[in-house]
Amino acid sequence: MKSCIAVDVGGTKMLVAEVREDASVVNMRRYVTAGLKKEQVMQSILDNIRDYEKQVGWEKGVMPDTIGIGVNSMVDLEKGLWLPNWDYEPTIALVDEMKKAFPNCQCYIENDVKAAVMAESMFGAGKGCRDMLYLNVGTGMAAGFIVNGKIVRGSDGFAGEVGYMNLNYGEGDSAEMRASGMGLAHQAKLKLKDHPDSLLKPYVEQGVTGFQVFDAAEKGDALANELLDQLVKISALMISNIVCVFSPEIAVVGGGLISNGKLLDRIIDAMIPKSLGHLEKGVVLTALNPDYAGLMGAAAVGLGCQKLYS
């Protein structure tokens, strides 16, 4: 059975694995990327693949001939470039660097959310759907769209960056800064003055985490519940509005803040009824393991799924 090397590059961690074409993971190793500059992360990709080979080895004794890499920013597929998230970041010729290091391997790169959409469509809840919305609410907020069996990239790859949208008549923060991991931390700082006795107070300066917010909400903390109420509202509006744009068969939700399922029913209840009525297969949780959705996306890319969806 064919396999590929899958590399999921995140802001704090990198996962390297060998994944078979049936989506089963042969082996996997986790590496730390927190605090690394982009050039250092590029070097880490090379070093970590070599470390994996040394420490684990390949199932058939030889290195797979394809590598799929998912990165948390835009990419230029034609030129094989890893584009900057921020103005101060460099552009990395990722595919060229991989070819130099591993000349016998073909490397494919993709934005991590678009890669996850492909994986969800190939292996997960969107299997068999020609029109699908995938909304990821984790550290940030982003979406992926499959329309008539093809992934939507837009003219420059920016399609799906819905976190930058403003759902409050142009006032205040973007959707991402209201409803994501970054958003929870940001909103907690803004709202703490109205909740001076909140259980979240000790964590606000360093930035609250989703786990802390869910835990405090379960204990009845007013600030934590207000933050989750806002996350639910923004997520529901986002799905509702996108449904009005291209009427997908299904809306799949994933990411660290949603994939635990605790907010799913509340999000569905908060949706615009007209939009919800046009989702033939409803709003469902990702069928991929949320801890490894990015990795499965990278595997889908490495296994050639881009050709099917482009």
Backbone as CSV, one residue per row, in Angstrom:
resi,resn,N_x,N_y,N_z,CA_x,CA_y,CA_z,C_x,C_y,C_z
1,MET,0.852,-1.203,0.000,0.000,0.000,0.000,0.880,1.243,0.000
2,LYS,0.533,2.205,-0.846,1.303,3.435,-0.945,1.219,4.242,0.341
3,SER,2.299,4.908,0.684,2.296,5.815,1.835,3.027,7.093,1.459
4,CYS,2.889,8.095,2.303,3.594,9.357,2.104,4.122,9.851,3.441
5,ILE,4.999,10.817,3.379,5.458,11.513,4.575,4.546,12.722,4.753
6,ALA,3.953,12.874,5.913,3.068,13.999,6.207,3.709,14.872,7.275
7,VAL,3.728,16.178,7.025,4.315,17.131,7.964,3.301,18.229,8.242
8,ASP,2.852,18.314,9.474,1.905,19.346,9.904,2.675,20.398,10.687
9,VAL,2.807,21.595,10.103,3.592,22.666,10.707,2.667,23.655,11.404
10,GLY,2.691,23.666,12.731,1.867,24.593,13.498,2.703,25.650,14.191
11,GLY,2.035,26.522,14.912,2.734,27.607,15.580,3.545,27.158,16.780
12,THR,3.138,26.050,17.405,3.839,25.578,18.605,4.401,24.169,18.455
13,LYS,3.911,23.430,17.459,4.370,22.048,17.308,4.422,21.667,15.836
14,MET,5.177,20.606,15.567,5.239,20.019,14.237,5.055,18.517,14.386
15,LEU,4.173,17.956,13.578,3.971,16.514,13.561,4.538,15.955,12.265
16,VAL,5.321,14.900,12.386,5.871,14.204,11.227,5.407,12.760,11.314
17,ALA,4.871,12.242,10.211,4.341,10.879,10.231,4.474,10.235,8.863
18,GLU,4.387,8.921,8.858,4.191,8.179,7.618,2.734,7.730,7.620
19,VAL,2.011,8.059,6.554,0.575,7.785,6.485,0.273,7.003,5.215
20,ARG,-0.505,5.924,5.374,-0.891,5.102,4.229,-2.051,5.745,3.472
21,GLU,-2.300,5.277,2.255,-3.340,5.854,1.415,-4.750,5.568,1.938
22,ASP,-4.893,4.643,2.903,-6.198,4.429,3.529,-6.375,5.313,4.761
23,ALA,-5.470,6.284,4.930,-5.497,7.264,6.032,-5.020,6.699,7.362
24,SER,-4.508,5.495,7.379,-3.960,4.941,8.621,-2.530,5.442,8.823
25,VAL,-2.214,5.766,10.059,-0.903,6.314,10.402,0.030,5.169,10.805
26,VAL,1.154,5.077,10.125,2.129,4.027,10.437,2.832,4.360,11.751
27,ASN,3.407,5.563,11.799,4.079,6.063,12.997,4.081,7.581,12.953
28,MET,4.287,8.204,14.098,4.267,9.656,14.170,5.196,10.139,15.271
29,ARG,5.813,11.279,15.050,6.605,11.929,16.091,6.222,13.405,16.171
30,ARG,6.333,13.942,17.361,5.971,15.333,17.634,7.234,16.128,17.961
31,TYR,7.312,17.348,17.408,8.456,18.223,17.638,7.950,19.615,18.024
32,VAL,8.776,20.358,18.752,8.400,21.685,19.233,8.844,22.755,18.235
33,THR,7.930,23.694,17.930,8.267,24.837,17.064,8.058,26.169,17.769
34,ALA,7.549,26.144,18.993,7.270,27.382,19.720,8.530,28.236,19.834
35,GLY,8.403,29.512,19.505,9.513,30.446,19.640,10.470,30.468,18.464
36,LEU,10.271,29.589,17.483,11.176,29.550,16.343,10.769,30.570,15.278
37,LYS,11.753,31.185,14.663,11.494,32.052,13.519,11.216,31.181,12.297
38,LYS,10.630,31.806,11.279,10.192,31.029,10.120,11.349,30.288,9.447
39,GLU,12.508,30.943,9.334,13.672,30.285,8.731,14.098,29.073,9.557
40,GLN,13.972,29.190,10.886,14.324,28.076,11.766,13.319,26.933,11.622
41,VAL,12.047,27.283,11.419,11.044,26.247,11.208,11.335,25.492,9.912
42,MET,11.757,26.232,8.879,12.109,25.588,7.611,13.215,24.554,7.833
43,GLN,14.231,24.937,8.578,15.324,24.006,8.860,14.833,22.832,9.708
44,SER,13.890,23.125,10.600,13.352,22.069,11.462,12.598,21.018,10.657
45,ILE,11.921,21.439,9.592,11.217,20.466,8.753,12.212,19.440,8.217
46,LEU,13.329,19.939,7.702,14.357,19.043,7.167,14.941,18.161,8.272
47,ASP,15.322,18.797,9.381,15.945,18.065,10.485,15.004,17.014,11.071
48,ASN,13.723,17.368,11.183,12.777,16.454,11.823,12.444,15.253,10.946
49,ILE,12.407,15.448,9.634,12.203,14.299,8.749,13.393,13.346,8.862
50,ARG,14.598,13.924,8.909,15.796,13.082,9.066,15.790,12.379,10.427
51,ASP,15.347,13.094,11.455,15.280,12.484,12.790,14.266,11.346,12.809
52,TYR,13.137,11.568,12.161,12.117,10.517,12.084,12.701,9.274,11.410
53,GLU,13.402,9.490,10.314,13.996,8.368,9.592,14.977,7.606,10.485
54,LYS,15.761,8.348,11.271,16.760,7.732,12.137,16.119,7.021,13.322
55,GLN,15.139,7.664,13.949,14.560,7.134,15.179,13.468,6.094,14.938
56,VAL,12.726,6.253,13.846,11.575,5.381,13.587,11.799,4.508,12.357
57,GLY,12.178,5.136,11.263,12.363,4.403,10.016,11.072,4.281,9.227
58,TRP,11.186,3.787,7.994,10.049,3.716,7.088,9.503,2.294,7.035
59,GLU,8.207,2.185,6.833,7.523,0.892,6.899,8.129,-0.134,5.939
60,LYS,8.453,0.280,4.731,8.986,-0.648,3.734,10.508,-0.602,3.639
61,GLY,11.124,0.112,4.572,12.577,0.185,4.586,13.163,1.249,3.697
62,VAL,12.343,1.866,2.871,12.790,2.963,2.009,11.860,4.156,2.196
63,MET,12.419,5.325,1.992,11.664,6.563,2.183,10.545,6.665,1.139
64,PRO,9.304,6.986,1.564,8.239,7.208,0.590,8.648,8.285,-0.415
65,ASP,8.066,8.232,-1.610,8.525,9.149,-2.657,7.734,10.442,-2.741
66,THR,6.790,10.651,-1.806,6.068,11.924,-1.763,6.011,12.457,-0.336
67,ILE,6.022,13.775,-0.242,5.930,14.476,1.045,4.817,15.506,0.933
68,GLY,3.916,15.521,1.897,2.875,16.538,1.968,3.103,17.404,3.189
69,ILE,3.076,18.724,3.004,3.326,19.653,4.110,2.178,20.654,4.203
70,GLY,1.587,20.754,5.384,0.572,21.757,5.655,1.146,22.851,6.530
71,VAL,0.979,24.114,6.113,1.518,25.249,6.869,0.399,26.226,7.201
72,ASN,0.566,26.950,8.304,-0.500,27.831,8.787,-0.391,29.233,8.191
73,SER,-0.309,29.296,6.872,-0.333,30.569,6.157,-0.633,30.281,4.700
74,MET,-0.708,31.318,3.894,-0.977,31.136,2.475,0.239,30.545,1.764
75,VAL,-0.012,29.909,0.635,1.057,29.333,-0.171,0.853,29.715,-1.631
76,ASP,1.932,29.678,-2.392,1.886,29.823,-3.839,2.165,28.440,-4.408
77,LEU,1.126,27.749,-4.842,1.283,26.370,-5.293,2.129,26.279,-6.556
78,GLU,1.948,27.225,-7.456,2.666,27.185,-8.734,4.172,27.289,-8.533
79,LYS,4.593,28.167,-7.614,6.016,28.381,-7.373,6.542,27.605,-6.170
80,GLY,5.656,26.953,-5.449,6.086,26.177,-4.287,6.549,27.036,-3.130
81,LEU,5.895,28.194,-2.944,6.340,29.150,-1.932,5.464,29.104,-0.683
82,TRP,6.111,29.229,0.453,5.445,29.397,1.744,5.429,30.894,2.014
83,LEU,4.239,31.503,1.899,4.117,32.956,1.943,4.021,33.476,3.378
84,PRO,4.337,34.756,3.592,4.314,35.319,4.948,2.909,35.450,5.515
85,ASN,2.785,35.224,6.805,1.563,35.568,7.525,1.578,37.033,7.914
86,TRP,2.772,37.546,8.180,2.950,38.926,8.634,4.034,39.594,7.777
87,ASP,4.004,40.911,7.726,4.916,41.654,6.854,6.387,41.381,7.164
88,TYR,6.698,41.107,8.426,8.104,40.933,8.811,8.634,39.526,8.501
89,GLU,7.751,38.627,8.080,8.190,37.265,7.788,8.715,37.144,6.360
90,PRO,9.686,36.288,6.130,10.189,36.079,4.769,9.295,35.115,3.990
91,THR,9.441,35.141,2.678,8.862,34.108,1.827,9.876,32.971,1.720
92,ILE,9.410,31.743,1.908,10.297,30.575,1.873,10.003,29.738,0.633
93,ALA,11.047,29.448,-0.141,10.908,28.562,-1.301,10.888,27.120,-0.802
94,LEU,9.787,26.745,-0.189,9.708,25.489,0.552,9.916,24.262,-0.346
95,VAL,9.263,24.229,-1.481,9.386,23.060,-2.355,10.815,22.912,-2.870
96,ASP,11.440,24.011,-3.265,12.829,23.947,-3.739,13.769,23.456,-2.650
97,GLU,13.562,23.936,-1.419,14.408,23.510,-0.302,14.233,22.013,-0.037
98,MET,13.006,21.529,-0.160,12.757,20.106,0.058,13.392,19.259,-1.043
99,LYS,13.344,19.750,-2.268,13.949,19.008,-3.382,15.462,18.894,-3.221
100,LYS,16.077,19.969,-2.719,17.526,19.930,-2.483,17.880,18.890,-1.422
101,ALA,17.079,18.845,-0.382,17.375,17.942,0.734,16.988,16.498,0.433
102,PHE,15.881,16.316,-0.310,15.370,14.969,-0.588,15.081,14.861,-2.088
103,PRO,16.125,14.732,-2.888,15.970,14.785,-4.355,15.123,13.659,-4.938
104,ASN,14.950,12.577,-4.216,14.154,11.463,-4.733,12.679,11.551,-4.350
105,CYS,12.314,12.641,-3.671,10.926,12.818,-3.226,10.271,13.995,-3.949
106,GLN,8.991,13.839,-4.239,8.196,14.943,-4.758,7.471,15.583,-3.578
107,CYS,7.599,16.901,-3.426,6.996,17.602,-2.291,5.797,18.426,-2.745
108,TYR,4.728,18.379,-1.942,3.532,19.176,-2.190,3.226,19.968,-0.924
109,ILE,2.865,21.228,-1.074,2.549,22.068,0.084,1.127,22.586,-0.035
110,GLU,0.573,22.982,1.115,-0.791,23.493,1.128,-1.036,24.266,2.415
111,ASN,-1.907,25.229,2.355,-2.414,25.881,3.566,-3.075,24.829,4.447
112,ASP,-2.849,24.899,5.752,-3.300,23.818,6.630,-4.810,23.620,6.650
113,VAL,-5.575,24.716,6.605,-7.033,24.572,6.632,-7.543,23.993,5.310
114,LYS,-7.006,24.460,4.194,-7.420,23.888,2.904,-7.037,22.414,2.825
115,ALA,-5.886,22.075,3.399,-5.485,20.667,3.443,-6.471,19.855,4.286
116,ALA,-6.884,20.422,5.420,-7.842,19.722,6.289,-9.184,19.529,5.588
117,VAL,-9.571,20.496,4.771,-10.814,20.365,3.999,-10.722,19.151,3.072
118,MET,-9.587,19.018,2.392,-9.403,17.869,1.500,-9.483,16.563,2.282
119,ALA,-8.838,16.525,3.438,-8.865,15.314,4.261,-10.278,15.007,4.737
120,GLU,-11.008,16.035,5.126,-12.385,15.847,5.587,-13.255,15.314,4.455
121,SER,-12.997,15.783,3.251,-13.760,15.338,2.093,-13.371,13.922,1.672
122,MET,-12.077,13.602,1.776,-11.608,12.278,1.356,-11.905,11.202,2.390
123,PHE,-11.671,11.520,3.676,-11.701,10.507,4.716,-12.761,10.734,5.791
124,GLY,-13.344,11.930,5.854,-14.144,12.305,7.011,-15.619,12.538,6.747
125,ALA,-16.172,13.541,7.446,-17.620,13.781,7.432,-18.127,14.282,6.091
126,GLY,-17.239,14.841,5.268,-17.663,15.360,3.978,-17.542,14.376,2.839
127,LYS,-17.216,13.134,3.138,-17.016,12.134,2.087,-18.293,11.985,1.260
128,GLY,-18.148,12.090,-0.051,-19.292,11.949,-0.945,-20.019,13.244,-1.244
129,CYS,-19.626,14.345,-0.591,-20.284,15.637,-0.814,-19.504,16.449,-1.861
130,ARG,-20.215,16.978,-2.836,-19.551,17.806,-3.850,-19.497,19.275,-3.441
131,ASP,-20.313,19.647,-2.460,-20.321,21.033,-1.979,-20.270,21.008,-0.463
132,MET,-19.183,21.527,0.103,-18.955,21.391,1.538,-18.315,22.649,2.113
133,LEU,-18.749,22.997,3.302,-18.120,24.061,4.082,-17.413,23.426,5.265
134,TYR,-16.183,23.854,5.507,-15.448,23.427,6.693,-15.044,24.686,7.448
135,LEU,-15.466,24.798,8.697,-15.100,25.931,9.533,-14.209,25.453,10.661
136,ASN,-13.023,26.028,10.749,-12.060,25.670,11.785,-11.976,26.814,12.791
137,VAL,-12.295,26.504,14.035,-12.195,27.487,15.113,-11.214,26.941,16.140
138,GLY,-10.003,27.418,16.072,-8.961,26.992,16.984,-8.195,28.195,17.477
139,THR,-6.895,28.202,17.291,-6.102,29.381,17.646,-6.624,30.596,16.906
140,GLY,-6.942,30.403,15.627,-7.578,31.439,14.821,-8.884,30.911,14.274
141,MET,-9.412,31.591,13.245,-10.637,31.137,12.586,-10.410,31.200,11.086
142,ALA,-10.688,30.097,10.413,-10.564,30.048,8.962,-11.541,29.011,8.434
143,ALA,-11.801,29.077,7.139,-12.754,28.155,6.527,-12.195,27.623,5.226
144,GLY,-12.780,26.534,4.785,-12.450,25.983,3.482,-13.729,25.625,2.767
145,PHE,-13.734,25.780,1.446,-14.938,25.532,0.660,-14.630,24.565,-0.475
146,ILE,-15.447,23.554,-0.616,-15.418,22.716,-1.806,-16.721,22.965,-2.550
147,VAL,-16.591,23.413,-3.789,-17.747,23.749,-4.625,-17.670,22.923,-5.902
148,ASN,-18.717,22.147,-6.154,-18.768,21.274,-7.321,-17.532,20.383,-7.397
149,GLY,-17.095,19.905,-6.243,-15.973,18.973,-6.180,-14.599,19.607,-6.235
150,LYS,-14.521,20.927,-6.258,-13.241,21.619,-6.361,-13.057,22.560,-5.173
151,ILE,-11.818,22.656,-4.702,-11.550,23.559,-3.587,-11.470,24.989,-4.098
152,VAL,-12.025,25.919,-3.351,-12.032,27.331,-3.743,-10.819,28.022,-3.151
153,ARG,-9.983,28.593,-4.027,-8.775,29.288,-3.575,-8.882,30.790,-3.764
154,GLY,-9.644,31.224,-4.756,-9.679,32.636,-5.086,-8.497,33.008,-5.969
155,SER,-8.398,34.280,-6.322,-7.374,34.717,-7.274,-5.964,34.620,-6.720
156,ASP,-5.816,34.736,-5.407,-4.468,34.718,-4.819,-4.341,33.779,-3.623
157,GLY,-5.314,32.890,-3.450,-5.251,31.935,-2.349,-5.851,32.412,-1.046
158,PHE,-6.401,33.616,-1.021,-6.900,34.198,0.225,-8.293,33.682,0.606
159,ALA,-8.978,33.018,-0.322,-10.326,32.523,-0.033,-10.321,31.649,1.212
160,GLY,-11.273,31.895,2.085,-11.399,31.106,3.306,-10.880,31.790,4.552
161,GLU,-10.209,32.935,4.380,-9.683,33.636,5.566,-10.798,34.449,6.229
162,VAL,-11.825,33.728,6.662,-13.033,34.374,7.179,-12.821,35.014,8.535
163,GLY,-11.743,34.680,9.208,-11.473,35.283,10.513,-11.325,36.793,10.457
164,TYR,-10.979,37.311,9.270,-10.824,38.752,9.122,-12.156,39.471,8.928
165,MET,-13.218,38.714,8.724,-14.528,39.330,8.514,-15.008,40.009,9.793
166,ASN,-15.802,41.050,9.609,-16.421,41.738,10.741,-17.926,41.503,10.669
167,LEU,-18.476,40.876,11.697,-19.898,40.543,11.710,-20.684,41.471,12.633
168,ASN,-20.109,42.643,12.899,-20.757,43.594,13.813,-20.876,44.958,13.152
169,TYR,-21.413,44.956,11.930,-21.640,46.191,11.178,-20.375,47.026,11.027
170,GLY,-19.245,46.347,10.959,-17.984,47.063,10.770,-17.405,47.664,12.033
171,GLU,-18.046,47.460,13.148,-17.583,48.027,14.413,-16.767,46.990,15.193
172,GLY,-15.765,47.466,15.909,-15.040,46.603,16.836,-14.156,45.579,16.150
173,ASP,-13.953,44.472,16.839,-12.991,43.468,16.411,-13.522,42.575,15.298
174,SER,-12.588,41.934,14.616,-12.930,40.962,13.591,-13.510,39.714,14.237
175,ALA,-14.054,38.831,13.400,-14.626,37.579,13.905,-13.582,36.768,14.666
176,GLU,-12.372,36.702,14.122,-11.307,35.923,14.751,-10.945,36.452,16.130
177,MET,-11.006,37.767,16.303,-10.658,38.350,17.590,-11.831,38.373,18.559
178,ARG,-12.934,37.747,18.148,-14.079,37.556,19.025,-14.316,36.072,19.312
179,ALA,-13.939,35.229,18.352,-14.308,33.818,18.461,-13.184,32.927,17.951
180,SER,-12.171,32.750,18.759,-11.052,31.859,18.474,-10.217,31.799,19.743
181,GLY,-9.145,31.041,19.712,-8.266,31.028,20.878,-7.701,32.406,21.145
182,MET,-7.220,33.056,20.083,-6.728,34.432,20.229,-7.851,35.348,20.690
183,GLY,-9.048,35.117,20.144,-10.185,35.955,20.503,-10.580,35.833,21.956
184,LEU,-10.578,34.614,22.492,-10.903,34.430,23.905,-9.926,35.196,24.794
185,ALA,-8.635,35.089,24.479,-7.619,35.777,25.273,-7.803,37.290,25.187
186,HIS,-8.062,37.777,23.967,-8.247,39.209,23.748,-9.498,39.728,24.451
187,GLN,-10.616,39.030,24.289,-11.876,39.474,24.873,-11.856,39.389,26.398
188,ALA,-11.143,38.405,26.934,-11.052,38.293,28.394,-10.386,39.529,28.984
189,LYS,-9.354,40.029,28.323,-8.692,41.248,28.802,-9.641,42.442,28.748
190,LEU,-10.391,42.530,27.648,-11.308,43.666,27.485,-12.438,43.648,28.519
191,LYS,-12.905,42.449,28.864,-14.105,42.329,29.694,-13.827,42.109,31.179
192,LEU,-12.564,41.928,31.532,-12.243,41.601,32.925,-12.686,42.698,33.886
193,LYS,-12.635,43.942,33.442,-13.023,45.055,34.338,-14.471,44.952,34.786
194,ASP,-15.284,44.304,33.971,-16.690,44.114,34.342,-16.899,42.842,35.162
195,HIS,-15.839,42.048,35.294,-15.931,40.786,36.043,-14.679,40.632,36.912
196,PRO,-14.459,41.550,37.853,-13.200,41.552,38.621,-12.975,40.304,39.468
197,ASP,-14.024,39.551,39.754,-13.877,38.356,40.581,-13.875,37.071,39.756
198,SER,-13.697,37.191,38.452,-13.744,36.024,37.577,-12.659,35.004,37.918
199,LEU,-12.988,33.750,37.746,-12.011,32.683,37.924,-10.881,32.768,36.895
200,LEU,-11.108,33.511,35.839,-10.096,33.648,34.791,-9.062,34.735,35.103
201,LYS,-9.308,35.534,36.116,-8.446,36.672,36.409,-6.964,36.315,36.509
202,PRO,-6.574,35.222,37.160,-5.136,34.909,37.280,-4.458,34.614,35.949
203,TYR,-5.250,34.328,34.912,-4.665,33.902,33.638,-4.742,34.971,32.549
204,VAL,-5.461,36.041,32.813,-5.766,36.999,31.752,-4.520,37.655,31.177
205,GLU,-3.595,38.063,32.021,-2.417,38.776,31.523,-1.567,37.917,30.606
206,GLN,-1.426,36.651,30.925,-0.619,35.772,30.079,-1.423,35.207,28.920
207,GLY,-2.743,35.412,28.943,-3.610,34.944,27.877,-4.344,33.679,28.261
208,VAL,-5.649,33.769,28.434,-6.418,32.590,28.827,-6.419,31.573,27.687
209,THR,-6.584,30.319,28.036,-6.674,29.251,27.045,-8.118,28.766,26.951
210,GLY,-8.407,28.058,25.885,-9.741,27.495,25.731,-10.095,26.559,26.867
211,PHE,-9.140,25.734,27.296,-9.394,24.815,28.411,-9.805,25.578,29.659
212,GLN,-9.088,26.677,29.951,-9.404,27.466,31.146,-10.798,28.080,31.056
213,VAL,-11.170,28.532,29.869,-12.487,29.147,29.698,-13.589,28.102,29.870
214,PHE,-13.443,26.942,29.242,-14.457,25.891,29.383,-14.562,25.434,30.840
215,ASP,-13.430,25.291,31.499,-13.432,24.842,32.891,-14.136,25.850,33.790
216,ALA,-13.816,27.140,33.590,-14.446,28.187,34.411,-15.942,28.280,34.119
217,ALA,-16.322,28.113,32.855,-17.744,28.185,32.489,-18.534,27.074,33.176
218,GLU,-17.959,25.882,33.237,-18.628,24.756,33.902,-18.808,25.007,35.392
219,LYS,-17.963,25.883,35.950,-18.075,26.234,37.377,-18.960,27.455,37.590
220,GLY,-19.603,27.911,36.504,-20.547,29.010,36.623,-19.964,30.396,36.491
221,ASP,-18.723,30.519,36.035,-18.090,31.830,35.924,-18.771,32.659,34.846
222,ALA,-19.181,33.876,35.215,-19.947,34.729,34.301,-19.117,35.172,33.100
223,LEU,-17.866,35.560,33.326,-17.021,36.007,32.221,-16.789,34.868,31.236
224,ALA,-16.463,33.702,31.733,-16.209,32.561,30.856,-17.437,32.237,30.018
225,ASN,-18.609,32.282,30.641,-19.833,31.990,29.897,-20.137,33.070,28.869
226,GLU,-19.812,34.305,29.189,-19.993,35.395,28.226,-19.084,35.204,27.015
227,LEU,-17.856,34.781,27.266,-16.917,34.535,26.172,-17.406,33.408,25.269
228,LEU,-17.905,32.333,25.871,-18.395,31.212,25.071,-19.678,31.568,24.328
229,ASP,-20.527,32.389,24.963,-21.741,32.849,24.278,-21.371,33.616,23.006
230,GLN,-20.347,34.442,23.096,-19.917,35.217,21.937,-19.314,34.309,20.868
231,LEU,-18.541,33.327,21.295,-17.963,32.384,20.343,-19.075,31.630,19.602
232,VAL,-20.088,31.201,20.328,-21.220,30.502,19.719,-21.921,31.400,18.707
233,LYS,-22.201,32.623,19.095,-22.929,33.548,18.224,-22.164,33.824,16.938
234,ILE,-20.868,34.128,17.061,-20.055,34.442,15.884,-19.934,33.221,14.973
235,SER,-19.706,32.062,15.539,-19.581,30.846,14.733,-20.880,30.547,13.987
236,ALA,-22.014,30.707,14.678,-23.312,30.455,14.052,-23.586,31.440,12.921
237,LEU,-23.268,32.703,13.149,-23.454,33.710,12.104,-22.547,33.450,10.921
238,MET,-21.324,33.039,11.202,-20.375,32.769,10.126,-20.894,31.647,9.233
239,ILE,-21.316,30.549,9.844,-21.838,29.432,9.056,-23.081,29.862,8.291
240,SER,-23.995,30.546,8.968,-25.239,30.981,8.334,-24.975,31.859,7.121
241,ASN,-24.057,32.799,7.252,-23.775,33.719,6.155,-23.108,33.007,4.983
242,ILE,-22.187,32.095,5.285,-21.500,31.379,4.213,-22.476,30.465,3.469
243,VAL,-23.405,29.861,4.188,-24.418,29.027,3.536,-25.196,29.842,2.508
244,CYS,-25.458,31.095,2.818,-26.176,31.962,1.888,-25.369,32.242,0.616
245,VAL,-24.056,32.092,0.685,-23.195,32.385,-0.460,-23.174,31.237,-1.463
246,PHE,-22.984,29.969,-0.986,-22.869,28.900,-1.976,-23.652,27.629,-1.637
247,SER,-24.479,27.657,-0.630,-25.423,26.587,-0.322,-24.803,25.192,-0.354
248,PRO,-23.870,24.918,0.575,-23.249,23.583,0.612,-24.224,22.521,1.113
249,GLU,-23.882,21.266,0.853,-24.691,20.171,1.367,-24.519,20.026,2.870
250,ILE,-23.300,20.308,3.346,-22.955,20.028,4.735,-22.003,21.098,5.243
251,ALA,-22.101,21.405,6.516,-21.140,22.284,7.187,-20.436,21.453,8.250
252,VAL,-19.131,21.301,8.098,-18.331,20.534,9.052,-17.552,21.513,9.911
253,VAL,-17.593,21.333,11.207,-16.876,22.237,12.103,-15.779,21.473,12.826
254,GLY,-14.627,22.121,12.963,-13.493,21.512,13.638,-12.643,22.570,14.293
255,GLY,-11.478,22.162,14.760,-10.615,23.087,15.486,-10.745,22.865,16.978
256,GLY,-9.727,23.287,17.705,-9.629,22.980,19.125,-10.764,23.467,19.991
257,LEU,-11.457,24.540,19.591,-12.507,25.088,20.445,-13.888,24.498,20.164
258,ILE,-14.024,23.793,19.061,-15.341,23.281,18.682,-15.380,21.759,18.626
259,SER,-14.265,21.143,18.277,-14.286,19.709,17.990,-14.563,18.839,19.213
260,ASN,-14.552,19.420,20.418,-14.947,18.634,21.597,-16.458,18.411,21.653
261,GLY,-17.190,19.110,20.815,-18.630,18.898,20.711,-19.472,19.634,21.719
262,LYS,-18.863,20.288,22.692,-19.619,20.918,23.768,-20.480,22.086,23.295
263,LEU,-20.080,22.717,22.207,-20.805,23.903,21.737,-21.645,23.634,20.496
264,LEU,-21.581,22.436,19.951,-22.215,22.181,18.661,-23.712,22.461,18.676
265,ASP,-24.436,21.908,19.638,-25.888,22.118,19.681,-26.228,23.587,19.853
266,ARG,-25.443,24.294,20.630,-25.702,25.725,20.835,-25.461,26.506,19.542
267,ILE,-24.437,26.126,18.800,-24.168,26.796,17.521,-25.321,26.550,16.545
268,ILE,-25.782,25.312,16.482,-26.905,24.995,15.583,-28.147,25.786,15.984
269,ASP,-28.425,25.857,17.271,-29.597,26.586,17.760,-29.509,28.079,17.450
270,ALA,-28.269,28.611,17.387,-28.082,30.052,17.164,-28.045,30.421,15.692
271,MET,-28.078,29.435,14.811,-28.005,29.732,13.382,-29.286,30.376,12.863
272,ILE,-29.159,31.103,11.768,-30.323,31.673,11.099,-31.147,30.522,10.522
273,PRO,-32.406,30.368,10.914,-33.198,29.197,10.498,-33.239,28.985,8.990
274,LYS,-33.342,30.065,8.239,-33.408,29.940,6.783,-32.149,29.269,6.245
275,SER,-30.986,29.655,6.780,-29.727,29.053,6.331,-29.645,27.589,6.746
276,LEU,-29.997,27.316,7.978,-29.934,25.945,8.487,-30.799,25.018,7.652
277,GLY,-31.950,25.527,7.204,-32.871,24.722,6.411,-32.320,24.318,5.058
278,HIS,-31.291,25.003,4.590,-30.703,24.690,3.290,-29.467,23.816,3.394
279,LEU,-29.131,23.385,4.591,-28.018,22.461,4.775,-28.580,21.042,4.792
280,GLU,-28.537,20.383,3.652,-29.157,19.076,3.495,-28.684,18.078,4.540
281,LYS,-27.361,18.091,4.828,-26.792,17.139,5.777,-26.406,17.795,7.096
282,GLY,-26.850,19.023,7.296,-26.721,19.681,8.577,-25.336,20.192,8.923
283,VAL,-25.185,20.528,10.197,-23.911,20.981,10.767,-23.385,19.849,11.633
284,VAL,-22.201,19.355,11.319,-21.674,18.186,12.021,-20.238,18.437,12.465
285,LEU,-19.813,17.687,13.457,-18.423,17.744,13.904,-17.519,17.027,12.909
286,THR,-16.288,17.482,12.852,-15.294,16.788,12.061,-15.242,15.315,12.439
287,ALA,-15.053,14.464,11.429,-14.900,13.037,11.688,-13.432,12.656,11.849
288,LEU,-12.558,13.646,11.695,-11.132,13.401,11.878,-10.768,13.625,13.337
289,ASN,-9.768,12.911,13.813,-9.270,13.155,15.168,-8.801,14.602,15.257
290,PRO,-9.407,15.432,16.107,-9.057,16.851,16.139,-7.597,17.127,16.459
291,ASP,-6.959,16.197,17.156,-5.546,16.386,17.478,-4.653,16.212,16.257
292,TYR,-5.191,15.534,15.228,-4.369,15.199,14.069,-5.002,15.616,12.749
293,ALA,-5.965,16.540,12.803,-6.631,16.976,11.571,-5.626,17.600,10.606
294,GLY,-4.720,18.413,11.143,-3.706,19.033,10.298,-2.785,18.008,9.675
295,LEU,-2.464,16.977,10.439,-1.601,15.920,9.932,-2.293,15.152,8.813
296,MET,-3.577,14.852,8.987,-4.312,14.142,7.950,-4.464,15.016,6.710
297,GLY,-4.550,16.333,6.922,-4.570,17.233,5.778,-3.270,17.167,4.999
298,ALA,-2.153,17.192,5.726,-0.845,17.085,5.069,-0.724,15.751,4.345
299,ALA,-1.275,14.693,4.937,-1.237,13.375,4.292,-2.066,13.374,3.018
300,ALA,-3.234,14.002,3.063,-4.080,14.077,1.864,-3.333,14.769,0.729
301,VAL,-2.586,15.817,1.078,-1.788,16.530,0.090,-0.675,15.631,-0.449
302,GLY,0.009,14.952,0.452,1.099,14.079,0.043,0.642,12.889,-0.782
303,LEU,-0.602,12.487,-0.596,-1.138,11.342,-1.327,-1.783,11.742,-2.652
304,GLY,-1.676,13.028,-3.000,-2.111,13.470,-4.317,-3.513,14.025,-4.415
305,CYS,-4.150,14.321,-3.279,-5.537,14.791,-3.320,-5.685,16.163,-3.970
306,GLN,-4.627,16.970,-3.960,-4.719,18.286,-4.602,-5.159,18.169,-6.057
307,LYS,-4.688,17.136,-6.733,-5.024,16.959,-8.144,-6.521,16.713,-8.319
308,LEU,-7.130,16.061,-7.334,-8.562,15.759,-7.417,-9.414,16.994,-7.184
309,TYR,-8.923,17.930,-6.373,-9.731,19.076,-5.959,-9.349,20.376,-6.649
310,SER,-8.398,20.352,-7.540,-7.927,21.576,-8.209,-8.539,21.709,-9.602
